[in-house]
Amino acid sequence: MARTPQQRAEAKAAAAAERKTCAICGKPRDPRYDPFCSKRCADVDLHRWLSGVYVVPGAPTAPDEPDGEEA
């Protein structure tokens, strides 16, 4: 079923409105902390990255392979 131009415009506006919320708590974004609403939410996100909550998948390495660190 084809969308009318009005439906496409409404969908685009809804998507734009959705992107303007904080990535952590969903409150409206603050341009100073974009894409977050506050320093607190930015810090929460940083902590999640540093503590390993967020993980970027990669190829597994064998236990006997060096992980790139020099001894």
PyMOL commands that set and color helices and strands:
alter all, ss='L'
color gray80, all
select helices_A, chain A and resi 5-19+31-33+39-50
alter helices_A, ss='H'
color red, helices_A
deselect
rebuild
show_as cartoon
